[in-house]
Amino acid sequence: MAYPGYGAPAQGGFPGGQHGGFPGQDPLYGYFAAVAGQDGQISAEELQTCLTQANFSGGYKPFNLETCRLMINMLDRDMSATMGFAEFKELWSVLNGWKQNFMTFDRDRSGTVEGPEMQQAVASMGYKLSPQAMNIIVKRYSTHGRIVFDDYVACCIKLRTLSNLFQRRDTNRQGTALFQYDDFIQCTMST
């Protein structure tokens, strides 16, 4: 059976959310400014500190540094490996959407989602994946069959980024794309 398309709503692979705004009047600017360097940018390490201080992942556990790198890379339009306030605000919105989605499917409030819950969460974001693809995702992001929020975010970033890269190359919107080897490596290694 074919699984055409790649799902994900046009707003970027998370339910709801807007971005933009003026730093001087935005309450998020306080979180950002507390860790931003003199250049007004934050690195992956600074993002990790900021999200930990905001208790975003729960229990004041820091996000994995690699997940923070993925977050920055997802929105790094200028390829600086850092994030300005506008990008930070967009990330905050995306993270809130993903957190809300995660909590919806963490029905037992264990702080984790299991395979069937993850499948429902991914489908609710508009992704149309085969059972084989979902099995690979669950194996990749779970520990003993359970996916914590940090790993859930890493998975959402990969799905969003790879889907966007694929969509740019699927010019006929048929669910197929032609990649040169180097282009494929660039796409997969940039996520």
C-alpha positions as CSV (number, residue, x, y, z in Angstrom):
1,M,0.0,0.0,0.0
2,A,1.3,3.4,-0.9
3,Y,1.4,6.3,1.6
4,P,1.2,9.3,-0.7
5,G,1.8,12.8,0.6
6,Y,3.7,13.8,3.7
7,G,1.1,15.4,5.8
8,A,1.8,18.2,8.2
9,P,-0.3,21.4,8.1
10,A,1.0,24.4,6.3
11,Q,1.7,26.2,9.6
12,G,4.6,23.9,10.2
13,G,3.8,20.6,11.9
14,F,2.3,21.6,15.1
15,P,-1.3,22.3,16.1
16,G,-2.0,26.1,16.3
17,G,0.4,28.9,17.0
18,Q,1.5,32.2,15.6
19,H,4.8,34.0,15.7
20,G,6.2,37.5,15.4
21,G,6.0,40.5,17.8
22,F,7.9,43.4,19.3
23,P,10.5,42.5,21.9
24,G,10.0,45.5,24.1
25,Q,6.4,44.6,24.8
26,D,6.7,40.8,24.8
27,P,6.9,38.8,28.1
28,L,9.0,36.2,26.3
29,Y,11.7,38.7,25.8
30,G,12.6,38.4,29.5
31,Y,13.5,34.7,29.0
32,F,15.4,35.5,25.9
33,A,17.3,38.5,27.2
34,A,18.3,36.7,30.4
35,V,20.5,34.3,28.3
36,A,21.2,36.1,25.1
37,G,24.8,37.4,24.5
38,Q,25.9,40.9,23.6
39,D,25.0,40.1,20.0
40,G,21.3,39.5,20.9
41,Q,21.5,35.9,19.8
42,I,21.3,32.6,21.7
43,S,23.3,29.5,21.1
44,A,22.2,25.9,21.7
45,E,23.7,26.0,25.2
46,E,21.9,29.2,26.0
47,L,18.7,27.9,24.7
48,Q,19.1,24.8,26.9
49,T,19.6,27.1,29.9
50,C,16.6,29.3,29.0
51,L,14.2,26.4,28.5
52,T,15.4,24.7,31.7
53,Q,14.8,28.0,33.7
54,A,11.3,28.2,32.1
55,N,10.7,24.6,33.2
56,F,9.6,23.8,29.6
57,S,10.5,20.1,29.7
58,G,9.0,19.6,33.2
59,G,10.8,18.9,36.5
60,Y,13.5,21.4,35.6
61,K,15.3,18.7,33.6
62,P,17.3,20.3,30.8
63,F,16.6,19.5,27.2
64,N,19.3,17.4,25.6
65,L,21.8,19.7,23.9
66,E,21.4,17.9,20.6
67,T,17.6,18.6,20.8
68,C,18.5,22.3,21.4
69,R,20.8,22.2,18.3
70,L,17.9,20.7,16.3
71,M,15.5,23.5,17.5
72,I,17.9,26.2,16.4
73,N,18.7,24.5,13.1
74,M,14.9,24.2,12.4
75,L,14.5,28.0,12.4
76,D,18.0,29.1,11.5
77,R,17.3,31.0,8.3
78,D,20.6,32.9,8.3
79,M,22.7,29.8,9.0
80,S,24.3,31.4,12.0
81,A,23.8,28.4,14.4
82,T,22.2,30.9,16.8
83,M,18.7,32.3,17.3
84,G,17.4,35.9,17.4
85,F,14.3,36.9,19.3
86,A,11.9,36.5,16.4
87,E,13.1,32.9,15.9
88,F,13.0,32.3,19.6
89,K,9.4,33.5,19.7
90,E,8.5,31.3,16.8
91,L,10.2,28.4,18.6
92,W,8.3,29.1,21.8
93,S,5.0,28.9,19.9
94,V,6.0,25.7,18.2
95,L,7.1,24.1,21.5
96,N,3.9,25.1,23.2
97,G,1.9,23.4,20.4
98,W,4.0,20.3,20.6
99,K,3.8,20.3,24.4
100,Q,0.0,20.6,24.3
101,N,-0.2,17.8,21.7
102,F,2.1,15.6,23.8
103,M,0.0,16.2,26.9
104,T,-3.2,15.3,25.0
105,F,-1.8,11.9,24.1
106,D,0.0,11.2,27.5
107,R,-3.3,10.1,28.9
108,D,-1.9,8.3,31.9
109,R,0.1,11.5,32.8
110,S,3.3,9.4,33.0
111,G,5.4,12.1,31.3
112,T,5.8,9.8,28.3
113,V,3.9,8.5,25.3
114,E,4.0,5.0,24.1
115,G,3.9,3.7,20.5
116,P,0.1,3.9,19.9
117,E,0.0,7.3,21.6
118,M,2.9,8.5,19.4
119,Q,1.2,7.2,16.3
120,Q,-2.0,9.2,17.2
121,A,0.1,12.3,18.1
122,V,1.9,12.2,14.7
123,A,-1.3,11.6,12.8
124,S,-3.0,14.5,14.7
125,M,-0.3,16.8,13.3
126,G,-1.3,15.8,9.8
127,Y,1.5,13.4,9.0
128,K,0.5,10.3,6.9
129,L,3.1,7.7,7.7
130,S,3.1,3.9,7.1
131,P,3.1,1.5,10.0
132,Q,6.7,0.7,9.1
133,A,7.8,4.3,9.3
134,M,6.0,4.7,12.7
135,N,7.7,1.6,14.0
136,I,11.1,3.0,13.1
137,I,10.2,6.3,14.8
138,V,9.1,4.6,18.0
139,K,12.2,2.5,18.0
140,R,14.5,5.5,17.4
141,Y,13.0,7.8,20.0
142,S,11.8,5.5,22.8
143,T,13.5,4.0,25.8
144,H,11.8,0.8,26.8
145,G,8.9,1.7,24.6
146,R,8.3,5.1,26.2
147,I,9.1,8.5,24.6
148,V,9.8,11.4,26.9
149,F,9.0,15.0,25.9
150,D,12.6,15.8,24.9
151,D,12.7,12.9,22.4
152,Y,9.2,13.8,21.3
153,V,10.4,17.3,20.4
154,A,13.4,15.9,18.6
155,C,11.1,13.6,16.6
156,C,8.7,16.5,15.8
157,I,11.6,18.6,14.6
158,K,12.9,15.9,12.3
159,L,9.4,15.2,10.9
160,R,8.8,18.9,10.2
161,T,12.3,19.6,8.8
162,L,12.5,16.5,6.6
163,S,8.9,17.0,5.4
164,N,9.6,20.7,4.4
165,L,12.8,19.6,2.6
166,F,10.9,16.8,0.8
167,Q,8.0,19.1,-0.2
168,R,10.4,21.6,-1.8
169,R,11.6,18.8,-4.1
170,D,8.2,17.2,-4.7
171,T,7.3,19.7,-7.4
172,N,4.3,17.7,-8.7
173,R,2.9,17.1,-5.2
174,Q,2.8,13.3,-5.9
175,G,4.6,12.1,-2.8
176,T,7.8,11.4,-4.7
177,A,11.0,13.4,-5.1
178,L,14.3,12.9,-6.9
179,F,17.4,13.6,-4.8
180,Q,21.1,13.6,-5.9
181,Y,23.2,11.8,-3.3
182,D,24.9,15.0,-2.1
183,D,21.6,16.8,-1.8
184,F,20.2,13.8,0.2
185,I,23.1,13.9,2.6
186,Q,22.8,17.7,3.0
187,C,19.1,17.3,3.8
188,T,19.4,14.5,6.3
189,M,22.5,15.8,8.0
190,S,21.0,19.3,8.4
191,T,18.2,18.0,10.5
